């Protein structure tokens, strides 16, 4: 694996009984870039994301075969430390799920998982991660309020800050702006563009305009297959496959 690649996926197949959900997936995900996974509902985008942090382990009916190499380690091997693996990856879901505690303690909880216990260091780190998530200026005087009082968009950025506080290398984002208003969506997009300097970001979205705005690398999926992959200029500007052209042109059926 060369230095520009963070994740290599080789011959990945996922089955649920007789259903073949992911079919022989072979992709390279570049380091410190935003990779966007596109495709219609039910094409396997979220399943692919779940394979990357072994959330598929929670579904006994799923059978996963193949390799997912992160820094040359195959994370699908049983000997891999699942807790350490998931700590390596921050996960941002479609809807935010702040912990039922204060804004401050949402981040402090993640920091304590890393073994940070000194109060002064915790406060410093909380400010840092809330700044990274583009949220500090809005809530700096509200840290002792319940996180549930934040708007949905603010809650999503709080969840992002909490994910960053675990000190991951990779951010997995599963349609993170689908439940947000346009202003909050813009905040998330701007935050990702800044964060890619320090993290590898993999974003599932169905919003073509969003993909075109922020993607460096694009993967287009259909019915469990990777149809096309390449730079955003290649896939959007000069798609090679007919299905990709139809999907991007809005004539997909």
MITOR-668131 format. One record per residue (C-alpha): residue in one letter; x, y, z. Coordinates in pm, whole numbers. Each point is the difference from the previous one (the first is absolute). Example, Ala and Ser with C-alpha at 12.3 -4.5 7.8 and 13.67 -1.06 7.14 Angstrom:
2
{'A', {1230, -450, 780}}
{'S', {137, 344, -66}}
END
This chain:
253
{'X', {0, 0, 0}}
{'X', {148, 335, -99}}
{'X', {3, 305, 228}}
{'X', {-289, 168, -184}}
{'X', {-243, -286, 75}}
{'X', {-166, -45, 340}}
{'X', {-235, -293, -65}}
{'X', {13, -279, -256}}
{'X', {-305, -221, -45}}
{'X', {56, -324, -188}}
{'X', {-259, -256, -115}}
{'X', {-248, 104, 268}}
{'X', {-326, -194, -3}}
{'X', {-288, 22, 247}}
{'X', {-286, -250, 11}}
{'X', {-322, -5, 201}}
{'X', {-119, -359, -42}}
{'X', {-70, -23, -376}}
{'X', {30, 374, -65}}
{'X', {333, 115, -145}}
{'X', {20, 356, 140}}
{'X', {355, 103, -95}}
{'X', {152, -162, -307}}
{'X', {375, -30, -34}}
{'X', {83, 357, 104}}
{'X', {349, 122, -93}}
{'X', {78, 363, 85}}
{'X', {281, 221, 129}}
{'X', {-84, 286, 234}}
{'X', {255, 284, -3}}
{'X', {154, 138, 317}}
{'X', {-96, 352, 121}}
{'X', {-268, 36, -267}}
{'X', {-380, 0, -4}}
{'X', {-127, -315, -170}}
{'X', {-372, 11, -83}}
{'X', {-200, -318, -54}}
{'X', {-298, 64, -230}}
{'X', {-287, -215, -115}}
{'X', {-376, -56, 28}}
{'X', {-162, -130, 319}}
{'X', {67, -366, 69}}
{'X', {317, -22, -210}}
{'X', {227, -96, 294}}
{'X', {156, 335, 93}}
{'X', {-73, -23, 374}}
{'X', {93, -369, 14}}
{'X', {338, 86, -152}}
{'X', {49, 268, 265}}
{'X', {-95, -244, 279}}
{'X', {255, -252, -127}}
{'X', {276, 256, 54}}
{'X', {-48, 14, 377}}
{'X', {-138, -354, 39}}
{'X', {-351, 113, 97}}
{'X', {-103, -292, -221}}
{'X', {105, -218, 297}}
{'X', {-320, 112, 174}}
{'X', {-212, -177, -264}}
{'X', {53, -378, 27}}
{'X', {-190, -58, -325}}
{'X', {272, 186, -196}}
{'X', {293, -197, -140}}
{'X', {299, 216, -99}}
{'X', {280, -129, -222}}
{'X', {306, 172, -143}}
{'X', {254, 252, 124}}
{'X', {-16, 354, 134}}
{'X', {357, 120, 44}}
{'X', {68, 304, 217}}
{'X', {370, 79, 13}}
{'X', {59, -355, -133}}
{'X', {-200, -169, 282}}
{'X', {-302, -206, -105}}
{'X', {-262, 119, 248}}
{'X', {-235, -288, -86}}
{'X', {231, -252, 167}}
{'X', {-129, -128, 333}}
{'X', {318, 95, 187}}
{'X', {-57, 371, -61}}
{'X', {-94, 203, 310}}
{'X', {-355, 120, -78}}
{'X', {1, 268, 270}}
{'X', {327, 143, -126}}
{'X', {-125, -17, -359}}
{'X', {-318, 194, 79}}
{'X', {202, 253, 196}}
{'X', {200, 53, -317}}
{'X', {-317, 102, -183}}
{'X', {-244, 275, 95}}
{'X', {-356, -81, -111}}
{'X', {-258, 265, -85}}
{'X', {-351, -136, -56}}
{'X', {-295, 143, -192}}
{'X', {-154, 131, 321}}
{'X', {203, 132, 293}}
{'X', {4, -201, 321}}
{'X', {147, 218, 275}}
{'X', {44, -171, 335}}
{'X', {-268, 89, 260}}
{'X', {227, 237, 190}}
{'X', {142, 350, -32}}
{'X', {176, 133, -308}}
{'X', {324, 7, 199}}
{'X', {-33, -359, 120}}
{'X', {-75, -132, -348}}
{'X', {356, 90, -98}}
{'X', {152, -72, 342}}
{'X', {-137, -356, -18}}
{'X', {194, -68, -321}}
{'X', {316, 156, 144}}
{'X', {-20, -217, 312}}
{'X', {-20, -308, -222}}
{'X', {344, 104, -123}}
{'X', {126, 24, 357}}
{'X', {2, 380, 27}}
{'X', {-97, 87, 358}}
{'X', {149, 337, 93}}
{'X', {-275, 261, 8}}
{'X', {207, 275, -159}}
{'X', {104, -227, -288}}
{'X', {-360, -119, -50}}
{'X', {-125, 360, -22}}
{'X', {274, 88, -248}}
{'X', {-78, -301, -216}}
{'X', {-376, 65, 9}}
{'X', {56, 349, -135}}
{'X', {233, -138, -270}}
{'X', {-243, -263, -128}}
{'X', {-301, 232, 9}}
{'X', {205, 247, -204}}
{'X', {89, -277, -245}}
{'X', {-369, -80, -37}}
{'X', {-82, 367, -66}}
{'X', {-215, 23, 314}}
{'X', {199, 171, 276}}
{'X', {-101, 359, -75}}
{'X', {-370, -90, 11}}
{'X', {-6, -194, 328}}
{'X', {303, 113, 202}}
{'X', {-232, 147, 267}}
{'X', {-235, -299, 1}}
{'X', {236, -286, 83}}
{'X', {-189, -100, 316}}
{'X', {-336, -22, -180}}
{'X', {-143, -336, -106}}
{'X', {111, -90, -351}}
{'X', {-366, -66, -86}}
{'X', {-64, 377, 5}}
{'X', {217, 55, -305}}
{'X', {-153, 21, -346}}
{'X', {22, -313, -218}}
{'X', {282, 158, -201}}
{'X', {192, 90, 316}}
{'X', {-56, -350, 140}}
{'X', {150, -148, -316}}
{'X', {309, 217, 36}}
{'X', {21, -95, 369}}
{'X', {-4, -367, -100}}
{'X', {276, 76, -250}}
{'X', {204, 169, 275}}
{'X', {-55, -299, 230}}
{'X', {113, -234, -276}}
{'X', {313, 208, -59}}
{'X', {78, -2, 374}}
{'X', {64, -375, -17}}
{'X', {293, 95, -226}}
{'X', {-90, -196, -315}}
{'X', {188, -11, -329}}
{'X', {-309, -55, -214}}
{'X', {-345, 162, 4}}
{'X', {-291, -209, -128}}
{'X', {-306, 215, -77}}
{'X', {-328, -165, -101}}
{'X', {-215, 271, -162}}
{'X', {87, 237, 287}}
{'X', {-193, 298, -142}}
{'X', {-318, -179, -114}}
{'X', {-197, 113, 309}}
{'X', {148, 352, 11}}
{'X', {-106, 341, -128}}
{'X', {211, 162, -277}}
{'X', {198, 222, 239}}
{'X', {94, -290, 228}}
{'X', {87, -212, -304}}
{'X', {233, 274, -119}}
{'X', {170, 7, 341}}
{'X', {62, -378, -19}}
{'X', {137, 25, -355}}
{'X', {234, 286, 92}}
{'X', {117, -194, 303}}
{'X', {80, -308, -209}}
{'X', {200, 209, -246}}
{'X', {217, 121, 289}}
{'X', {24, -338, 172}}
{'X', {132, -187, -304}}
{'X', {342, 151, 66}}
{'X', {21, -223, 308}}
{'X', {-249, -281, -68}}
{'X', {-111, -234, -277}}
{'X', {-373, 60, -53}}
{'X', {-244, -247, -159}}
{'X', {-342, 149, -63}}
{'X', {-315, -179, -114}}
{'X', {-244, 240, -164}}
{'X', {-283, 5, -253}}
{'X', {41, 375, -60}}
{'X', {184, 44, -329}}
{'X', {63, 372, 53}}
{'X', {162, -74, 335}}
{'X', {224, -266, -151}}
{'X', {107, 235, -275}}
{'X', {75, 277, 253}}
{'X', {219, -189, 243}}
{'X', {115, -334, -146}}
{'X', {357, -70, -105}}
{'X', {-73, -362, -91}}
{'X', {-336, -151, -106}}
{'X', {-129, -358, 10}}
{'X', {-329, -74, -178}}
{'X', {-187, -316, 105}}
{'X', {-302, -179, -140}}
{'X', {-161, -322, 132}}
{'X', {306, -95, 204}}
{'X', {253, 62, -277}}
{'X', {253, 279, -39}}
{'X', {-87, 134, -344}}
{'X', {259, 277, -20}}
{'X', {260, 176, 215}}
{'X', {244, 283, -50}}
{'X', {66, 365, 72}}
{'X', {-300, 233, 23}}
{'X', {100, 162, -330}}
{'X', {21, -340, -172}}
{'X', {-328, -142, 129}}
{'X', {-207, 318, -29}}
{'X', {176, 151, -300}}
{'X', {61, -306, -214}}
{'X', {-178, -311, 133}}
{'X', {96, -316, -185}}
{'X', {-293, -228, 84}}
{'X', {-353, 45, -134}}
{'X', {-163, -60, 341}}
{'X', {213, 277, 149}}
{'X', {-101, 238, -277}}
{'X', {-367, -81, 57}}
{'X', {25, 44, 379}}
{'X', {185, 331, -21}}
{'X', {-231, 122, -276}}
{'X', {-318, -74, 194}}
{'X', {-127, -253, -255}}
{'X', {75, -302, 220}}
{'X', {-265, -272, 28}}
END
